[in-house]
Each structure stands twice: as C-alpha cells, then as structure tokens.
Amino acid sequence: MRPFDLLQPKTTDEAIALLARHGSRACLLAGGTDLLVEIKEGIRAPDVLIDAKHLPGMRDLVVSSSEGLRFGALVTARELETSPAVKDFYHGLWQALRELGSIQVRNRATVAGNVCRASPSADTLPPLIADGAVVAIMGPAGERHVTLEDFFTGAGKTVLNGDEIVTGFSVPKPLPGTGKCYVKHGRRKAMELATVGVAVTMTMTGDTCSSIRIALGAVAPTPIRARKAEAVLAGKKPDIELIAQCGAIAATETSPISNIRGSADYRRRMVEELVQRAITAAMEAAR
C-alpha cells in the first residue's frame, strides 16, 4: 500500500481547515471500507488521510416522534440496521442496509460514506431519497442543508466542495398510513451491486394514494426520482392497471447504461417490473 500521513483532528473546524490546507492531496476517512481498498489497489493515491472518527456529535442516532430520524456521519450501517425503530418506521432504508455488503463490512461502513461515494448503484440512496432525507454539510462558511436528491451531480460526483464535510442526515417522520419498500435486483443474492434498485414511500388515506415518492438507482448517472410515474398514482385509488402504468412510465424516465451487470434495455424492463412490486408492497404495508 502506498504510504500516507494520518491526521486525527479533534473538532469539525480543525478537520475543515486540514481539508482546505491539503486540498486534492487529502481524503477524509470514516469507515474506510471503500477508501482503503482503493488505496491498496492504486485507484486513489492520497498523501494525507484525515481521520473523522474523533469528531464530536457524529455518532448520534435518534429516532423520535417529533423529529423523525437523525443520524451522524459516523453512524455505521450496522447500527442503523439493528435499530428496531429504523426497521419499523424506515423500512425501505432497513431493507437496503441489509443488502449492503456483508455484516463485517456493515460493522465499519457508514451511510455517509455510501452517500459521498455517489455510486449510482449504492443501496442506501434510493430509500433515503424516497423518504425525503436532507444532508447536513459543514464548511468554512458554516452549515448548509441539501436534500439528498439534489446532492448528486454525476456518477461519483456531489455538491460538496473540497473543504466541506457531511456531518449527518435528517429524515422526516412518516405520516400515518405510510408504507415503504426497497427492492434490489442483482445477479447474486448477496455481496452484489445493484443492477436496478427501486424504493417507494407511499402514504394511503383510505383507499387513495395521497402521496408517493419513487426513487430509482443504477439506471442513470445519479439516483433519480420517477416524478412522472409518481403523478400517475398521486391522488388516485391504485389498481392493477394504474400500478402497471406507473411501472411503464418509470422505465421511460431512466437513462441506463449497458455493462457487465445488464444491458440498458434489460434495466428498463426490470424498472417496469420492480416499480410495480415495490408499490404493491408499500401499499400493503401502509394498510
């Protein structure tokens, strides 16, 4: 492995100053499950790693009836996965966390790292987008907040400046009558990147869909909302025909690539099918 300097700031301001000082020569280290492998394989070659593990307030995990879900950038995937409240109230996210690598990986990996890597196929992104998650960012100018669906600018690219740090996430509390689902399709059942990922958060008022958010992963340069498909069901009573129409329209909103995991046409066909499955599951969970 290429040698590097390891710096361990004790405050967020100190970490931001180090990022500003070292610029592109530095990488921020949280869980390190991707970063250290990429350094070993020569994909990245930083001169400096800035260890975020000692920064205060970033290990907080709170689920409350008033504020919803809040968790810091150092909270691991496994901590969220094993939270009964996350499973009960943010079920799509919980399903996605169980799909993320292995238990060994999840014990170290952070959701913040999964988000900041900005892979279009990252499992946690669609359910967090479907749930309306907001990212807290700290930099020299102070704190700012960005909705997760606006956080990504391209494959592997985000709105983060070089001297900014993601400090945590907030996810609104679900309304009564809300159901959630994440469906992942891959070539294997475990330890696999998504060929297609679909998340649905849906609120039912009686037999009517009062609101719905559909987020798609691995079918565009960034995770996307299928807004035209959402409009098919919003304010209507879902039935088989409407749900099928919703899936078909969602497929037209994608711009997938062809690679070893699947062709563009195959991905579109899977979006059409998986959107229908996710909506049906979310609708059942809402009742």
C-alpha positions as CSV (number, residue, x, y, z in Angstrom):
1,M,0.0,0.0,0.0
2,R,1.2,3.5,-0.8
3,P,2.3,5.4,2.3
4,F,0.3,8.4,3.5
5,D,0.1,10.7,6.6
6,L,-2.7,10.1,9.0
7,L,-4.1,13.2,10.7
8,Q,-6.6,13.0,13.5
9,P,-8.5,16.3,14.1
10,K,-10.5,16.6,17.3
11,T,-13.0,19.1,16.1
12,T,-15.0,19.7,12.9
13,D,-13.4,23.1,12.4
14,E,-10.0,21.5,12.6
15,A,-10.9,18.9,10.0
16,I,-12.3,21.5,7.6
17,A,-9.1,23.5,8.0
18,L,-7.0,20.4,7.2
19,L,-9.1,19.7,4.1
20,A,-8.6,23.3,2.9
21,R,-4.9,23.2,3.6
22,H,-4.2,19.8,1.8
23,G,-6.8,20.1,-1.0
24,S,-6.9,17.3,-3.5
25,R,-3.9,15.6,-1.8
26,A,-6.2,14.6,1.1
27,C,-9.1,12.2,1.6
28,L,-11.5,12.0,4.6
29,L,-11.6,8.7,6.4
30,A,-14.7,7.4,8.1
31,G,-15.4,3.7,7.8
32,G,-12.7,3.2,5.2
33,T,-14.3,0.1,3.6
34,D,-14.0,1.6,0.1
35,L,-11.2,4.1,0.6
36,L,-8.6,1.8,2.0
37,V,-9.3,-0.9,-0.7
38,E,-9.0,1.7,-3.4
39,I,-5.7,3.0,-2.0
40,K,-4.3,-0.6,-1.9
41,E,-5.4,-1.2,-5.5
42,G,-3.9,2.1,-6.7
43,I,-7.3,3.6,-7.6
44,R,-6.6,6.5,-5.2
45,A,-3.3,7.9,-4.1
46,P,-3.8,10.5,-1.3
47,D,-0.8,11.9,0.5
48,V,-3.0,12.6,3.6
49,L,-5.9,10.8,5.3
50,I,-7.9,12.9,7.6
51,D,-9.5,10.6,10.2
52,A,-13.0,11.7,11.1
53,K,-13.5,9.1,13.9
54,H,-12.8,11.5,16.7
55,L,-15.1,14.3,15.6
56,P,-17.8,15.1,18.2
57,G,-21.5,14.6,17.6
58,M,-21.2,12.5,14.5
59,R,-22.1,9.2,16.3
60,D,-25.6,10.3,17.4
61,L,-28.6,8.2,16.3
62,V,-32.0,9.4,17.3
63,V,-35.5,8.3,16.1
64,S,-38.3,10.4,17.7
65,S,-42.0,11.0,17.0
66,S,-41.3,14.7,16.7
67,E,-38.1,14.9,14.6
68,G,-38.1,11.7,12.7
69,L,-34.7,10.1,12.1
70,R,-31.4,11.9,12.7
71,F,-28.0,10.3,12.5
72,G,-24.4,11.5,12.3
73,A,-21.9,10.8,9.6
74,L,-20.0,8.2,11.7
75,V,-23.1,6.0,12.4
76,T,-22.4,2.7,10.9
77,A,-24.7,0.8,8.5
78,R,-25.0,-2.0,11.1
79,E,-26.1,0.4,13.9
80,L,-29.0,1.6,11.7
81,E,-29.8,-1.9,10.6
82,T,-30.1,-3.2,14.2
83,S,-32.2,-0.3,15.3
84,P,-35.8,-1.6,15.9
85,A,-37.2,2.0,15.3
86,V,-35.4,2.2,11.9
87,K,-36.9,-1.2,10.9
88,D,-40.4,-0.1,12.0
89,F,-40.5,3.4,10.6
90,Y,-37.9,3.5,7.9
91,H,-38.4,0.0,6.5
92,G,-37.1,0.8,3.0
93,L,-33.8,2.0,4.4
94,W,-33.6,-1.0,6.7
95,Q,-34.1,-3.3,3.7
96,A,-31.4,-1.5,1.8
97,L,-29.0,-1.7,4.7
98,R,-29.4,-5.5,4.8
99,E,-28.3,-5.5,1.1
100,L,-25.1,-3.5,1.8
101,G,-22.0,-5.8,1.6
102,S,-21.6,-8.2,4.4
103,I,-22.1,-7.9,8.2
104,Q,-18.4,-7.4,8.6
105,V,-18.5,-4.5,6.1
106,R,-21.6,-3.0,7.7
107,N,-20.0,-3.0,11.1
108,R,-17.5,-0.5,9.8
109,A,-19.1,1.2,6.8
110,T,-21.0,4.4,7.3
111,V,-24.1,5.6,5.4
112,A,-22.3,8.9,4.9
113,G,-19.5,7.1,3.1
114,N,-22.0,5.2,0.9
115,V,-23.7,8.6,0.1
116,C,-20.5,10.6,-0.5
117,R,-19.0,7.9,-2.8
118,A,-22.0,8.8,-5.0
119,S,-22.2,5.5,-6.9
120,P,-25.4,5.3,-8.9
121,S,-25.9,1.7,-7.7
122,A,-25.5,2.5,-3.9
123,D,-28.2,0.7,-2.0
124,T,-29.0,3.3,0.6
125,L,-29.6,6.2,-1.8
126,P,-33.0,5.3,-3.3
127,P,-34.8,4.7,0.1
128,L,-33.3,7.8,1.6
129,I,-34.4,9.9,-1.4
130,A,-37.8,8.3,-1.3
131,D,-38.0,9.3,2.4
132,G,-37.0,12.9,1.7
133,A,-33.7,12.8,3.5
134,V,-31.7,16.0,4.0
135,V,-27.8,16.2,4.2
136,A,-26.1,18.4,6.8
137,I,-22.8,19.9,5.4
138,M,-20.2,21.9,7.3
139,G,-17.6,24.1,5.7
140,P,-15.6,27.3,6.3
141,A,-18.8,29.4,5.6
142,G,-20.8,27.4,8.2
143,E,-23.6,24.8,7.9
144,R,-25.8,24.3,4.9
145,H,-28.5,21.7,4.2
146,V,-29.2,19.9,0.8
147,T,-31.9,17.5,0.0
148,L,-30.3,14.1,-0.9
149,E,-32.0,14.1,-4.3
150,D,-30.1,17.3,-5.1
151,F,-26.8,16.2,-3.6
152,F,-25.5,14.3,-6.6
153,T,-24.2,15.9,-9.8
154,G,-23.0,12.9,-11.6
155,A,-21.5,9.4,-11.1
156,G,-19.1,9.7,-8.3
157,K,-19.8,13.5,-8.0
158,T,-21.6,15.6,-5.4
159,V,-22.2,19.2,-4.5
160,L,-19.6,19.0,-1.8
161,N,-16.7,21.5,-2.0
162,G,-13.2,20.3,-1.3
163,D,-13.2,21.9,2.2
164,E,-16.7,20.7,3.3
165,I,-17.7,17.7,5.4
166,V,-21.0,15.8,5.6
167,T,-21.9,15.8,9.3
168,G,-25.2,13.9,9.3
169,F,-28.7,13.3,7.9
170,S,-32.2,14.0,8.9
171,V,-35.2,12.1,7.6
172,P,-38.8,13.3,8.2
173,K,-41.1,11.2,10.3
174,P,-43.5,9.1,8.3
175,L,-47.1,10.2,8.1
176,P,-49.8,7.8,9.4
177,G,-50.8,5.3,6.7
178,T,-47.3,5.3,5.1
179,G,-45.7,2.2,3.7
180,K,-42.2,1.8,2.4
181,C,-40.3,-0.7,0.3
182,Y,-36.9,-1.2,-1.3
183,V,-36.4,-3.8,-4.0
184,K,-33.0,-4.7,-5.4
185,H,-32.2,-6.8,-8.4
186,G,-28.7,-8.2,-8.9
187,R,-27.0,-11.3,-10.4
188,R,-26.4,-12.7,-6.9
189,K,-28.4,-12.7,-3.7
190,A,-25.6,-11.4,-1.5
191,M,-22.5,-9.2,-1.8
192,E,-23.7,-7.7,-5.0
193,L,-24.0,-4.3,-6.6
194,A,-27.5,-3.4,-7.7
195,T,-28.4,-3.9,-11.4
196,V,-31.5,-2.0,-10.5
197,G,-32.7,-0.6,-7.2
198,V,-36.2,0.7,-6.6
199,A,-37.5,2.5,-3.4
200,V,-41.1,3.6,-2.8
201,T,-42.5,5.6,0.1
202,M,-46.3,5.8,-0.2
203,T,-49.0,7.3,2.1
204,M,-52.5,6.0,1.8
205,T,-55.6,7.8,3.0
206,G,-58.3,5.2,3.0
207,D,-58.1,3.6,-0.5
208,T,-56.5,6.7,-2.0
209,C,-52.8,7.3,-2.5
210,S,-52.4,10.7,-1.0
211,S,-48.6,10.9,-1.7
212,I,-45.9,8.8,-3.3
213,R,-42.2,9.1,-3.9
214,I,-40.4,6.6,-6.2
215,A,-36.6,6.6,-6.3
216,L,-34.5,4.6,-8.8
217,G,-30.9,3.5,-8.5
218,A,-28.4,2.2,-11.1
219,V,-30.4,3.4,-14.1
220,A,-29.0,6.9,-14.6
221,P,-25.7,8.7,-13.7
222,T,-27.3,9.6,-10.4
223,P,-30.2,8.2,-8.3
224,I,-33.4,9.7,-9.7
225,R,-37.0,10.4,-8.7
226,A,-39.5,8.9,-11.1
227,R,-41.8,12.0,-10.9
228,K,-43.9,11.2,-14.0
229,A,-44.7,7.8,-12.5
230,E,-45.5,9.3,-9.2
231,A,-48.1,11.6,-10.8
232,V,-49.9,8.5,-12.2
233,L,-50.9,7.4,-8.7
234,A,-50.9,10.6,-6.6
235,G,-54.5,11.4,-5.5
236,K,-55.9,8.2,-7.1
237,K,-57.1,4.8,-5.9
238,P,-54.4,2.3,-7.0
239,D,-55.4,-0.7,-9.0
240,I,-53.5,-3.2,-11.1
241,E,-53.9,-1.1,-14.3
242,L,-52.7,2.1,-12.7
243,I,-49.7,0.3,-11.0
244,A,-48.7,-1.3,-14.3
245,Q,-48.9,2.1,-16.0
246,C,-46.8,3.6,-13.2
247,G,-44.1,1.0,-13.8
248,A,-44.1,1.5,-17.6
249,I,-43.8,5.3,-17.2
250,A,-41.0,4.9,-14.6
251,A,-39.0,2.9,-17.2
252,T,-39.2,5.8,-19.7
253,E,-37.7,8.2,-17.1
254,T,-34.4,6.3,-16.9
255,S,-31.2,6.6,-18.9
256,P,-29.3,3.4,-18.1
257,I,-26.0,2.1,-19.5
258,S,-25.1,-1.3,-20.6
259,N,-22.4,-3.1,-18.7
260,I,-21.5,-6.5,-17.3
261,R,-24.4,-6.5,-14.9
262,G,-27.1,-5.9,-17.6
263,S,-28.0,-4.1,-20.8
264,A,-29.8,-0.8,-20.9
265,D,-32.9,-2.5,-22.2
266,Y,-32.8,-5.1,-19.5
267,R,-32.6,-2.5,-16.8
268,R,-35.6,-0.6,-18.2
269,R,-37.6,-3.8,-18.2
270,M,-36.6,-4.5,-14.7
271,V,-37.5,-1.0,-13.6
272,E,-41.0,-1.6,-15.0
273,E,-41.4,-4.8,-13.1
274,L,-39.7,-3.8,-9.8
275,V,-41.6,-0.5,-9.5
276,Q,-44.9,-2.5,-9.6
277,R,-43.6,-4.9,-7.0
278,A,-42.4,-2.1,-4.7
279,I,-45.6,-0.1,-5.0
280,T,-47.7,-3.2,-4.2
281,A,-45.5,-4.0,-1.2
282,A,-45.6,-0.4,0.1
283,M,-49.3,-0.2,-0.3
284,E,-49.8,-3.4,1.7
285,A,-47.5,-2.1,4.4
286,A,-49.5,1.2,4.6
287,R,-52.7,-0.5,5.4
